[in-house]
Amino acid sequence: MMNATDSMKTMNELTNKSVERMTSLGELNVRIFEKMAARQMDAVTLYMDHAMRMMKVATESKGYNEFFKGQVDATKELSERMIAEGKSTMQIASEARDDYRGWVETNMSEISADLRKSASAA
């Protein structure tokens, strides 16, 4: 049977562990947010590069055929880069899912163990 001191000690341990869990979840969220924000910036850069290239094609082409070919080439390259970006983003999303799953599995098993421990001590 637990006395008041043991009960208070157990409560403090559980509270500290809960704070640690929430902190680790917050850190995981920040890491994932930073990765996704970087992907967004890459996408913006990609479109800015494309816009600059299209402007260059428009100003430097020596006729409609050259202009049209420049547009087609730039659009094809943009499409290929967008597909690559999409794959990278999906990879990050997959990693994030795995990271969250790992976090939940680890913490749920610890919480279950803590609850069993405090229940058996009561």
N, CA, C and O atoms as a printed pandas DataFrame, in Angstrom:
     atom_number atom_name residue_name chain_id  residue_number  x_coord  y_coord  z_coord
0              1         N          MET        A               1    0.857   -1.194    0.000
1              2        CA          MET        A               1    0.000    0.000    0.000
2              3         C          MET        A               1    0.895    1.247    0.000
3              4         O          MET        A               1    1.868    1.329    0.750
4              5         N          MET        A               2    0.546    2.209   -0.852
5              6        CA          MET        A               2    1.330    3.445   -0.960
6              7         C          MET        A               2    0.988    4.413    0.158
7              8         O          MET        A               2   -0.180    4.548    0.524
8              9         N          ASN        A               3    1.993    5.089    0.705
9             10        CA          ASN        A               3    1.708    6.168    1.648
10            11         C          ASN        A               3    1.650    7.487    0.872
11            12         O          ASN        A               3    1.878    7.508   -0.337
12            13         N          ALA        A               4    1.348    8.574    1.562
13            14        CA          ALA        A               4    1.166    9.871    0.901
14            15         C          ALA        A               4    2.435   10.316    0.186
15            16         O          ALA        A               4    2.361   10.879   -0.905
16            17         N          THR        A               5    3.585   10.074    0.780
17            18        CA          THR        A               5    4.859   10.483    0.163
18            19         C          THR        A               5    5.099    9.721   -1.136
19            20         O          THR        A               5    5.509   10.299   -2.143
20            21         N          ASP        A               6    4.835    8.405   -1.098
21            22        CA          ASP        A               6    4.999    7.588   -2.315
22            23         C          ASP        A               6    4.029    8.036   -3.406
23            24         O          ASP        A               6    4.387    8.119   -4.581
24            25         N          SER        A               7    2.798    8.321   -2.993
25            26        CA          SER        A               7    1.785    8.784   -3.959
26            27         C          SER        A               7    2.217   10.089   -4.618
27            28         O          SER        A               7    2.090   10.261   -5.831
28            29         N          MET        A               8    2.731   11.008   -3.798
29            30        CA          MET        A               8    3.173   12.310   -4.322
30            31         C          MET        A               8    4.367   12.121   -5.260
31            32         O          MET        A               8    4.451   12.761   -6.308
32            33         N          LYS        A               9    5.292   11.232   -4.869
33            34        CA          LYS        A               9    6.468   10.955   -5.692
34            35         C          LYS        A               9    6.039   10.361   -7.046
35            36         O          LYS        A               9    6.554   10.752   -8.093
36            37         N          THR        A              10    5.097    9.420   -7.009
37            38        CA          THR        A              10    4.596    8.803   -8.242
38            39         C          THR        A              10    3.908    9.847   -9.129
39            40         O          THR        A              10    4.111    9.875  -10.343
40            41         N          MET        A              11    3.091   10.704   -8.502
41            42        CA          MET        A              11    2.411   11.760   -9.271
42            43         C          MET        A              11    3.423   12.703   -9.925
43            44         O          MET        A              11    3.256   13.092  -11.081
44            45         N          ASN        A              12    4.468   13.067   -9.185
45            46        CA          ASN        A              12    5.508   13.947   -9.734
46            47         C          ASN        A              12    6.220   13.290  -10.912
47            48         O          ASN        A              12    6.489   13.931  -11.928
48            49         N          GLU        A              13    6.522   11.989  -10.759
49            50        CA          GLU        A              13    7.180   11.254  -11.852
50            51         C          GLU        A              13    6.300   11.241  -13.104
51            52         O          GLU        A              13    6.767   11.496  -14.214
52            53         N          LEU        A              14    5.007   10.934  -12.897
53            54        CA          LEU        A              14    4.083   10.876  -14.039
54            55         C          LEU        A              14    3.938   12.255  -14.699
55            56         O          LEU        A              14    3.876   12.364  -15.923
56            57         N          THR        A              15    3.886   13.294  -13.873
57            58        CA          THR        A              15    3.774   14.657  -14.414
58            59         C          THR        A              15    5.019   15.026  -15.207
59            60         O          THR        A              15    4.920   15.587  -16.298
60            61         N          ASN        A              16    6.202   14.710  -14.655
61            62        CA          ASN        A              16    7.456   15.004  -15.356
62            63         C          ASN        A              16    7.534   14.250  -16.682
63            64         O          ASN        A              16    7.949   14.804  -17.700
64            65         N          LYS        A              17    7.134   12.995  -16.658
65            66        CA          LYS        A              17    7.143   12.201  -17.895
66            67         C          LYS        A              17    6.172   12.788  -18.917
67            68         O          LYS        A              17    6.477   12.830  -20.109
68            69         N          SER        A              18    5.009   13.238  -18.459
69            70        CA          SER        A              18    4.033   13.849  -19.374
70            71         C          SER        A              18    4.592   15.117  -20.013
71            72         O          SER        A              18    4.406   15.359  -21.205
72            73         N          VAL        A              19    5.277   15.917  -19.207
73            74        CA          VAL        A              19    5.896   17.144  -19.735
74            75         C          VAL        A              19    6.968   16.773  -20.763
75            76         O          VAL        A              19    7.056   17.399  -21.819
76            77         N          GLU        A              20    7.781   15.761  -20.458
77            78        CA          GLU        A              20    8.811   15.314  -21.403
78            79         C          GLU        A              20    8.183   14.821  -22.707
79            80         O          GLU        A              20    8.686   15.102  -23.795
80            81         N          ARG        A              21    7.084   14.089  -22.585
81            82        CA          ARG        A              21    6.404   13.586  -23.794
82            83         C          ARG        A              21    5.892   14.745  -24.655
83            84         O          ARG        A              21    6.075   14.753  -25.872
84            85         N          MET        A              22    5.251   15.715  -24.011
85            86        CA          MET        A              22    4.713   16.843  -24.766
86            87         C          MET        A              22    5.842   17.660  -25.394
87            88         O          MET        A              22    5.706   18.166  -26.508
88            89         N          THR        A              23    6.952   17.783  -24.672
89            90        CA          THR        A              23    8.112   18.497  -25.216
90            91         C          THR        A              23    8.658   17.766  -26.437
91            92         O          THR        A              23    8.963   18.391  -27.453
92            93         N          SER        A              24    8.783   16.431  -26.339
93            94        CA          SER        A              24    9.315   15.670  -27.478
94            95         C          SER        A              24    8.356   15.734  -28.662
95            96         O          SER        A              24    8.794   15.765  -29.812
96            97         N          LEU        A              25    7.041   15.755  -28.389
97            98        CA          LEU        A              25    6.071   15.886  -29.479
98            99         C          LEU        A              25    6.193   17.268  -30.118
99           100         O          LEU        A              25    6.155   17.395  -31.342
100          101         N          GLY        A              26    6.339   18.291  -29.298
101          102        CA          GLY        A              26    6.525   19.646  -29.819
102          103         C          GLY        A              26    7.766   19.752  -30.687
103          104         O          GLY        A              26    7.740   20.389  -31.740
104          105         N          GLU        A              27    8.855   19.129  -30.248
105          106        CA          GLU        A              27   10.098   19.146  -31.028
106          107         C          GLU        A              27    9.923   18.409  -32.356
107          108         O          GLU        A              27   10.428   18.845  -33.390
108          109         N          LEU        A              28    9.201   17.284  -32.313
109          110        CA          LEU        A              28    8.919   16.532  -33.537
110          111         C          LEU        A              28    8.093   17.387  -34.503
111          112         O          LEU        A              28    8.371   17.425  -35.701
112          113         N          ASN        A              29    7.077   18.073  -33.971
113          114        CA          ASN        A              29    6.243   18.953  -34.813
114          115         C          ASN        A              29    7.075   20.043  -35.472
115          116         O          ASN        A              29    6.903   20.335  -36.655
116          117         N          VAL        A              30    7.978   20.644  -34.703
117          118        CA          VAL        A              30    8.824   21.726  -35.236
118          119         C          VAL        A              30    9.728   21.197  -36.351
119          120         O          VAL        A              30    9.862   21.829  -37.399
120          121         N          ARG        A              31   10.347   20.034  -36.122
121          122        CA          ARG        A              31   11.227   19.452  -37.156
122          123         C          ARG        A              31   10.460   19.195  -38.452
123          124         O          ARG        A              31   10.944   19.497  -39.543
124          125         N          ILE        A              32    9.270   18.637  -38.319
125          126        CA          ILE        A              32    8.471   18.337  -39.515
126          127         C          ILE        A              32    8.018   19.632  -40.193
127          128         O          ILE        A              32    8.053   19.739  -41.419
128          129         N          PHE        A              33    7.592   20.619  -39.390
129          130        CA          PHE        A              33    7.177   21.905  -39.951
130          131         C          PHE        A              33    8.328   22.545  -40.730
131          132         O          PHE        A              33    8.127   23.076  -41.822
132          133         N          GLU        A              34    9.536   22.489  -40.160
133          134        CA          GLU        A              34   10.698   23.090  -40.835
134          135         C          GLU        A              34   10.974   22.412  -42.169
135          136         O          GLU        A              34   11.282   23.076  -43.159
136          137         N          LYS        A              35   10.861   21.087  -42.192
137          138        CA          LYS        A              35   11.073   20.356  -43.452
138          139         C          LYS        A              35   10.022   20.762  -44.492
139          140         O          LYS        A              35   10.345   20.996  -45.656
140          141         N          MET        A              36    8.753   20.843  -44.050
141          142        CA          MET        A              36    7.687   21.186  -44.995
142          143         C          MET        A              36    7.803   22.650  -45.448
143          144         O          MET        A              36    7.513   22.966  -46.602
144          145         N          ALA        A              37    8.221   23.526  -44.553
145          146        CA          ALA        A              37    8.414   24.934  -44.919
146          147         C          ALA        A              37    9.529   25.058  -45.959
147          148         O          ALA        A              37    9.434   25.854  -46.893
148          149         N          ALA        A              38   10.589   24.258  -45.785
149          150        CA          ALA        A              38   11.692   24.268  -46.757
150          151         C          ALA        A              38   11.192   23.790  -48.119
151          152         O          ALA        A              38   11.606   24.313  -49.153
152          153         N          ARG        A              39   10.308   22.801  -48.118
153          154        CA          ARG        A              39    9.736   22.308  -49.389
154          155         C          ARG        A              39    8.926   23.433  -50.054
155          156         O          ARG        A              39    8.985   23.610  -51.271
156          157         N          GLN        A              40    8.174   24.184  -49.250
157          158        CA          GLN        A              40    7.381   25.295  -49.786
158          159         C          GLN        A              40    8.291   26.337  -50.430
159          160         O          GLN        A              40    8.000   26.848  -51.511
160          161         N          MET        A              41    9.394   26.644  -49.753
161          162        CA          MET        A              41   10.330   27.631  -50.302
162          163         C          MET        A              41   10.952   27.111  -51.596
163          164         O          MET        A              41   11.157   27.876  -52.538
164          165         N          ASP        A              42   11.251   25.822  -51.642
165          166        CA          ASP        A              42   11.781   25.234  -52.872
166          167         C          ASP        A              42   10.773   25.373  -54.008
167          168         O          ASP        A              42   11.147   25.664  -55.145
168          169         N          ALA        A              43    9.498   25.164  -53.698
169          170        CA          ALA        A              43    8.448   25.276  -54.720
170          171         C          ALA        A              43    8.338   26.718  -55.218
171          172         O          ALA        A              43    8.199   26.953  -56.419
172          173         N          VAL        A              44    8.400   27.683  -54.297
173          174        CA          VAL        A              44    8.335   29.097  -54.691
174          175         C          VAL        A              44    9.527   29.437  -55.583
175          176         O          VAL        A              44    9.371   30.110  -56.603
176          177         N          THR        A              45   10.707   28.976  -55.201
177          178        CA          THR        A              45   11.920   29.214  -55.993
178          179         C          THR        A              45   11.781   28.606  -57.384
179          180         O          THR        A              45   12.179   29.208  -58.381
180          181         N          LEU        A              46   11.216   27.414  -57.436
181          182        CA          LEU        A              46   11.002   26.728  -58.712
182          183         C          LEU        A              46   10.135   27.584  -59.650
183          184         O          LEU        A              46   10.467   27.754  -60.823
184          185         N          TYR        A              47    9.030   28.117  -59.128
185          186        CA          TYR        A              47    8.142   28.942  -59.956
186          187         C          TYR        A              47    8.773   30.283  -60.321
187          188         O          TYR        A              47    8.556   30.803  -61.416
188          189         N          MET        A              48    9.554   30.834  -59.400
189          190        CA          MET        A              48   10.250   32.087  -59.714
190          191         C          MET        A              48   11.270   31.864  -60.835
191          192         O          MET        A              48   11.388   32.676  -61.753
192          193         N          ASP        A              49   12.004   30.750  -60.744
193          194        CA          ASP        A              49   12.969   30.406  -61.796
194          195         C          ASP        A              49   12.260   30.260  -63.139
195          196         O          ASP        A              49   12.740   30.731  -64.170
196          197         N          HIS        A              50   11.114   29.601  -63.100
197          198        CA          HIS        A              50   10.350   29.386  -64.340
198          199         C          HIS        A              50    9.881   30.723  -64.919
199          200         O          HIS        A              50    9.979   30.953  -66.124
200          201         N          ALA        A              51    9.376   31.595  -64.055
201          202        CA          ALA        A              51    8.903   32.908  -64.519
202          203         C          ALA        A              51   10.052   33.708  -65.135
203          204         O          ALA        A              51    9.873   34.360  -66.164
204          205         N          MET        A              52   11.234   33.658  -64.508
205          206        CA          MET        A              52   12.397   34.374  -65.042
206          207         C          MET        A              52   12.812   33.790  -66.396
207          208         O          MET        A              52   13.168   34.517  -67.324
208          209         N          ARG        A              53   12.757   32.477  -66.479
209          210        CA          ARG        A              53   13.126   31.833  -67.739
210          211         C          ARG        A              53   12.143   32.219  -68.851
211          212         O          ARG        A              53   12.552   32.478  -69.983
212          213         N          MET        A              54   10.861   32.256  -68.526
213          214        CA          MET        A              54    9.854   32.615  -69.527
214          215         C          MET        A              54   10.044   34.065  -69.984
215          216         O          MET        A              54    9.869   34.380  -71.161
216          217         N          MET        A              55   10.400   34.935  -69.049
217          218        CA          MET        A              55   10.640   36.332  -69.400
218          219         C          MET        A              55   11.844   36.438  -70.335
219          220         O          MET        A              55   11.833   37.197  -71.304
220          221         N          LYS        A              56   12.879   35.663  -70.022
221          222        CA          LYS        A              56   14.081   35.665  -70.849
222          223         C          LYS        A              56   13.751   35.155  -72.260
223          224         O          LYS        A              56   14.190   35.730  -73.255
224          225         N          VAL        A              57   12.971   34.068  -72.329
225          226        CA          VAL        A              57   12.562   33.522  -73.633
226          227         C          VAL        A              57   11.786   34.586  -74.418
227          228         O          VAL        A              57   12.007   34.779  -75.613
228          229         N          ALA        A              58   10.874   35.272  -73.720
229          230        CA          ALA        A              58   10.042   36.276  -74.387
230          231         C          ALA        A              58   10.872   37.438  -74.918
231          232         O          ALA        A              58   10.584   37.967  -75.992
232          233         N          THR        A              59   11.903   37.839  -74.171
233          234        CA          THR        A              59   12.679   39.015  -74.576
234          235         C          THR        A              59   13.818   38.686  -75.536
235          236         O          THR        A              59   14.257   39.555  -76.289
236          237         N          GLU        A              60   14.309   37.428  -75.520
237          238        CA          GLU        A              60   15.478   37.102  -76.325
238          239         C          GLU        A              60   15.165   36.289  -77.583
239          240         O          GLU        A              60   16.037   36.093  -78.429
240          241         N          SER        A              61   13.936   35.824  -77.705
241          242        CA          SER        A              61   13.593   35.020  -78.889
242          243         C          SER        A              61   13.639   35.875  -80.148
243          244         O          SER        A              61   13.247   37.042  -80.142
244          245         N          LYS        A              62   14.126   35.272  -81.224
245          246        CA          LYS        A              62   14.256   36.008  -82.491
246          247         C          LYS        A              62   13.118   35.681  -83.454
247          248         O          LYS        A              62   13.256   35.831  -84.668
248          249         N          GLY        A              63   12.023   35.246  -82.913
249          250        CA          GLY        A              63   10.874   34.932  -83.751
250          251         C          GLY        A              63    9.919   34.038  -82.988
251          252         O          GLY        A              63   10.224   33.537  -81.906
252          253         N          TYR        A              64    8.743   33.852  -83.593
253          254        CA          TYR        A              64    7.700   33.093  -82.903
254          255         C          TYR        A              64    8.123   31.644  -82.659
255          256         O          TYR        A              64    7.877   31.107  -81.579
256          257         N          ASN        A              65    8.760   31.000  -83.652
257          258        CA          ASN        A              65    9.150   29.592  -83.499
258          259         C          ASN        A              65   10.114   29.406  -82.331
259          260         O          ASN        A              65    9.968   28.481  -81.533
260          261         N          GLU        A              66   11.090   30.288  -82.242
261          262        CA          GLU        A              66   12.049   30.204  -81.131
262          263         C          GLU        A              66   11.351   30.464  -79.797
263          264         O          GLU        A              66   11.640   29.809  -78.796
264          265         N          PHE        A              67   10.434   31.423  -79.796
265          266        CA          PHE        A              67    9.665   31.737  -78.592
266          267         C          PHE        A              67    8.827   30.528  -78.165
267          268         O          PHE        A              67    8.810   30.158  -76.991
268          269         N          PHE        A              68    8.141   29.923  -79.122
269          270        CA          PHE        A              68    7.280   28.774  -78.835
270          271         C          PHE        A              68    8.116   27.598  -78.313
271          272         O          PHE        A              68    7.745   26.952  -77.333
272          273         N          LYS        A              69    9.241   27.330  -78.973
273          274        CA          LYS        A              69   10.115   26.232  -78.550
274          275         C          LYS        A              69   10.650   26.497  -77.134
275          276         O          LYS        A              69   10.717   25.585  -76.310
276          277         N          GLY        A              70   11.024   27.736  -76.867
277          278        CA          GLY        A              70   11.504   28.098  -75.526
278          279         C          GLY        A              70   10.443   27.875  -74.470
279          280         O          GLY        A              70   10.733   27.397  -73.373
280          281         N          GLN        A              71    9.189   28.230  -74.812
281          282        CA          GLN        A              71    8.070   28.014  -73.880
282          283         C          GLN        A              71    7.872   26.523  -73.609
283          284         O          GLN        A              71    7.713   26.104  -72.462
284          285         N          VAL        A              72    7.883   25.734  -74.676
285          286        CA          VAL        A              72    7.681   24.288  -74.547
286          287         C          VAL        A              72    8.787   23.671  -73.694
287          288         O          VAL        A              72    8.511   22.889  -72.784
288          289         N          ASP        A              73   10.039   24.023  -73.989
289          290        CA          ASP        A              73   11.171   23.480  -73.231
290          291         C          ASP        A              73   11.080   23.866  -71.749
291          292         O          ASP        A              73   11.284   23.027  -70.871
292          293         N          ALA        A              74   10.776   25.125  -71.482
293          294        CA          ALA        A              74   10.695   25.605  -70.097
294          295         C          ALA        A              74    9.559   24.909  -69.350
295          296         O          ALA        A              74    9.715   24.530  -68.189
296          297         N          THR        A              75    8.429   24.742  -70.012
297          298        CA          THR        A              75    7.274   24.095  -69.377
298          299         C          THR        A              75    7.548   22.620  -69.115
299          300         O          THR        A              75    7.155   22.077  -68.083
300          301         N          LYS        A              76    8.233   21.976  -70.069
301          302        CA          LYS        A              76    8.599   20.558  -69.885
302          303         C          LYS        A              76    9.530   20.419  -68.682
303          304         O          LYS        A              76    9.342   19.539  -67.842
304          305         N          GLU        A              77   10.531   21.289  -68.607
305          306        CA          GLU        A              77   11.466   21.232  -67.480
306          307         C          GLU        A              77   10.748   21.505  -66.159
307          308         O          GLU        A              77   11.010   20.841  -65.156
308          309         N          LEU        A              78    9.839   22.487  -66.162
309          310        CA          LEU        A              78    9.073   22.798  -64.955
310          311         C          LEU        A              78    8.270   21.575  -64.510
311          312         O          LEU        A              78    8.237   21.240  -63.326
312          313         N          SER        A              79    7.628   20.918  -65.463
313          314        CA          SER        A              79    6.835   19.724  -65.136
314          315         C          SER        A              79    7.698   18.632  -64.526
315          316         O          SER        A              79    7.312   18.006  -63.539
316          317         N          GLU        A              80    8.870   18.405  -65.115
317          318        CA          GLU        A              80    9.777   17.374  -64.594
318          319         C          GLU        A              80   10.242   17.720  -63.181
319          320         O          GLU        A              80   10.309   16.852  -62.311
320          321         N          ARG        A              81   10.558   18.988  -62.963
321          322        CA          ARG        A              81   11.014   19.403  -61.636
322          323         C          ARG        A              81    9.879   19.337  -60.616
323          324         O          ARG        A              81   10.106   19.016  -59.450
324          325         N          MET        A              82    8.643   19.646  -61.064
325          326        CA          MET        A              82    7.490   19.553  -60.164
326          327         C          MET        A              82    7.255   18.104  -59.741
327          328         O          MET        A              82    6.917   17.846  -58.585
328          329         N          ILE        A              83    7.428   17.166  -60.654
329          330        CA          ILE        A              83    7.273   15.753  -60.320
330          331         C          ILE        A              83    8.327   15.350  -59.286
331          332         O          ILE        A              83    8.020   14.659  -58.314
332          333         N          ALA        A              84    9.567   15.785  -59.504
333          334        CA          ALA        A              84   10.639   15.484  -58.547
334          335         C          ALA        A              84   10.337   16.106  -57.179
335          336         O          ALA        A              84   10.543   15.470  -56.145
336          337         N          GLU        A              85    9.847   17.355  -57.181
337          338        CA          GLU        A              85    9.500   18.027  -55.928
338          339         C          GLU        A              85    8.372   17.273  -55.217
339          340         O          GLU        A              85    8.395   17.092  -54.000
340          341         N          GLY        A              86    7.394   16.841  -56.004
341          342        CA          GLY        A              86    6.272   16.087  -55.444
342          343         C          GLY        A              86    6.730   14.804  -54.781
343          344         O          GLY        A              86    6.239   14.434  -53.714
344          345         N          LYS        A              87    7.677   14.125  -55.422
345          346        CA          LYS        A              87    8.218   12.891  -54.836
346          347         C          LYS        A              87    8.949   13.191  -53.529
347          348         O          LYS        A              87    8.821   12.450  -52.554
348          349         N          SER        A              88    9.712   14.277  -53.517
349          350        CA          SER        A              88   10.431   14.659  -52.292
350          351         C          SER        A              88    9.452   14.984  -51.169
351          352         O          SER        A              88    9.663   14.595  -50.020
352          353         N          THR        A              89    8.390   15.692  -51.506
353          354        CA          THR        A              89    7.381   16.051  -50.504
354          355         C          THR        A              89    6.684   14.807  -49.973
355          356         O          THR        A              89    6.434   14.695  -48.773
356          357         N          MET        A              90    6.371   13.871  -50.864
357          358        CA          MET        A              90    5.746   12.619  -50.425
358          359         C          MET        A              90    6.687   11.834  -49.514
359          360         O          MET        A              90    6.241   11.202  -48.557
360          361         N          GLN        A              91    7.973   11.873  -49.806
361          362        CA          GLN        A              91    8.966   11.194  -48.964
362          363         C          GLN        A              91    8.969   11.809  -47.562
363          364         O          GLN        A              91    9.006   11.091  -46.563
364          365         N          ILE        A              92    8.930   13.134  -47.498
365          366        CA          ILE        A              92    8.903   13.814  -46.204
366          367         C          ILE        A              92    7.625   13.467  -45.451
367          368         O          ILE        A              92    7.656   13.226  -44.244
368          369         N          ALA        A              93    6.497   13.440  -46.166
369          370        CA          ALA        A              93    5.224   13.094  -45.524
370          371         C          ALA        A              93    5.267   11.667  -44.982
371          372         O          ALA        A              93    4.766   11.391  -43.892
372          373         N          SER        A              94    5.865   10.777  -45.747
373          374        CA          SER        A              94    5.991    9.379  -45.312
374          375         C          SER        A              94    6.881    9.281  -44.072
375          376         O          SER        A              94    6.569    8.551  -43.132
376          377         N          GLU        A              95    7.996   10.024  -44.079
377          378        CA          GLU        A              95    8.888   10.037  -42.915
378          379         C          GLU        A              95    8.172   10.617  -41.691
379          380         O          GLU        A              95    8.331   10.126  -40.574
380          381         N          ALA        A              96    7.377   11.675  -41.923
381          382        CA          ALA        A              96    6.645   12.298  -40.818
382          383         C          ALA        A              96    5.657   11.304  -40.224
383          384         O          ALA        A              96    5.535   11.193  -39.004
384          385         N          ARG        A              97    4.956   10.584  -41.085
385          386        CA          ARG        A              97    3.998    9.578  -40.618
386          387         C          ARG        A              97    4.719    8.526  -39.756
387          388         O          ARG        A              97    4.242    8.147  -38.686
388          389         N          ASP        A              98    5.875    8.069  -40.250
389          390        CA          ASP        A              98    6.649    7.074  -39.508
390          391         C          ASP        A              98    7.140    7.638  -38.171
391          392         O          ASP        A              98    7.121    6.946  -37.153
392          393         N          ASP        A              99    7.580    8.899  -38.185
393          394        CA          ASP        A              99    8.051    9.541  -36.948
394          395         C          ASP        A              99    6.918    9.636  -35.922
395          396         O          ASP        A              99    7.113    9.334  -34.745
396          397         N          TYR        A             100    5.724   10.061  -36.379
397          398        CA          TYR        A             100    4.579   10.161  -35.466
398          399         C          TYR        A             100    4.175    8.789  -34.947
399          400         O          TYR        A             100    3.880    8.628  -33.762
400          401         N          ARG        A             101    4.162    7.797  -35.841
401          402        CA          ARG        A             101    3.795    6.441  -35.422
402          403         C          ARG        A             101    4.775    5.948  -34.357
403          404         O          ARG        A             101    4.358    5.385  -33.344
404          405         N          GLY        A             102    6.071    6.155  -34.582
405          406        CA          GLY        A             102    7.084    5.750  -33.609
406          407         C          GLY        A             102    6.893    6.449  -32.274
407          408         O          GLY        A             102    7.006    5.835  -31.214
408          409         N          TRP        A             103    6.597    7.759  -32.341
409          410        CA          TRP        A             103    6.384    8.525  -31.116
410          411         C          TRP        A             103    5.194    7.961  -30.336
411          412         O          TRP        A             103    5.277    7.758  -29.124
412          413         N          VAL        A             104    4.092    7.711  -31.037
413          414        CA          VAL        A             104    2.879    7.197  -30.376
414          415         C          VAL        A             104    3.140    5.818  -29.779
415          416         O          VAL        A             104    2.784    5.559  -28.630
416          417         N          GLU        A             105    3.764    4.932  -30.562
417          418        CA          GLU        A             105    4.016    3.575  -30.071
418          419         C          GLU        A             105    4.902    3.598  -28.825
419          420         O          GLU        A             105    4.606    2.924  -27.838
420          421         N          THR        A             106    5.972    4.362  -28.868
421          422        CA          THR        A             106    6.887    4.450  -27.721
422          423         C          THR        A             106    6.170    4.999  -26.498
423          424         O          THR        A             106    6.262    4.441  -25.405
424          425         N          ASN        A             107    5.454    6.097  -26.697
425          426        CA          ASN        A             107    4.826    6.753  -25.547
426          427         C          ASN        A             107    3.632    5.986  -25.016
427          428         O          ASN        A             107    3.395    5.986  -23.808
428          429         N          MET        A             108    2.878    5.336  -25.878
429          430        CA          MET        A             108    1.737    4.549  -25.394
430          431         C          MET        A             108    2.213    3.367  -24.553
431          432         O          MET        A             108    1.606    3.046  -23.531
432          433         N          SER        A             109    3.298    2.719  -24.981
433          434        CA          SER        A             109    3.804    1.588  -24.194
434          435         C          SER        A             109    4.326    2.079  -22.843
435          436         O          SER        A             109    4.146    1.408  -21.827
436          437         N          GLU        A             110    4.976    3.255  -22.830
437          438        CA          GLU        A             110    5.469    3.811  -21.558
438          439         C          GLU        A             110    4.310    4.199  -20.644
439          440         O          GLU        A             110    4.349    3.952  -19.439
440          441         N          ILE        A             111    3.282    4.808  -21.227
441          442        CA          ILE        A             111    2.113    5.216  -20.426
442          443         C          ILE        A             111    1.438    3.982  -19.838
443          444         O          ILE        A             111    1.066    3.973  -18.665
444          445         N          SER        A             112    1.282    2.938  -20.656
445          446        CA          SER        A             112    0.667    1.699  -20.156
446          447         C          SER        A             112    1.471    1.120  -19.004
447          448         O          SER        A             112    0.912    0.696  -17.993
448          449         N          ALA        A             113    2.813    1.107  -19.170
449          450        CA          ALA        A             113    3.673    0.580  -18.109
450          451         C          ALA        A             113    3.546    1.419  -16.838
451          452         O          ALA        A             113    3.491    0.872  -15.736
452          453         N          ASP        A             114    3.499    2.746  -16.986
453          454        CA          ASP        A             114    3.357    3.632  -15.823
454          455         C          ASP        A             114    2.023    3.405  -15.124
455          456         O          ASP        A             114    1.952    3.381  -13.895
456          457         N          LEU        A             115    0.961    3.239  -15.919
457          458        CA          LEU        A             115   -0.363    3.025  -15.313
458          459         C          LEU        A             115   -0.407    1.695  -14.580
459          460         O          LEU        A             115   -0.979    1.600  -13.494
460          461         N          ARG        A             116    0.192    0.672  -15.168
461          462        CA          ARG        A             116    0.232   -0.641  -14.485
462          463         C          ARG        A             116    1.019   -0.533  -13.180
463          464         O          ARG        A             116    0.637   -1.083  -12.147
464          465         N          LYS        A             117    2.136    0.199  -13.266
465          466        CA          LYS        A             117    2.988    0.360  -12.078
466          467         C          LYS        A             117    2.239    1.108  -10.969
467          468         O          LYS        A             117    2.268    0.694   -9.809
468          469         N          SER        A             118    1.576    2.197  -11.324
469          470        CA          SER        A             118    0.871    2.975  -10.285
470          471         C          SER        A             118   -0.357    2.229   -9.780
471          472         O          SER        A             118   -0.727    2.371   -8.614
472          473         N          ALA        A             119   -1.003    1.426  -10.650
473          474        CA          ALA        A             119   -2.167    0.656  -10.204
474          475         C          ALA        A             119   -1.756   -0.461   -9.246
475          476         O          ALA        A             119   -2.447   -0.739   -8.266
476          477         N          SER        A             120   -0.621   -1.096   -9.543
477          478        CA          SER        A             120   -0.173   -2.205   -8.686
478          479         C          SER        A             120    0.346   -1.684   -7.344
479          480         O          SER        A             120    0.311   -2.389   -6.335
480          481         N          ALA        A             121    0.826   -0.437   -7.352
481          482        CA          ALA        A             121    1.345    0.139   -6.108
482          483         C          ALA        A             121    0.220    0.664   -5.203
483          484         O          ALA        A             121    0.401    0.850   -4.000
484          485         N          ALA        A             122   -0.946    0.895   -5.820
485          486        CA          ALA        A             122   -2.064    1.484   -5.048
486          487         C          ALA        A             122   -2.640    0.482   -4.062
487          488         O          ALA        A             122   -3.579    0.801   -3.334
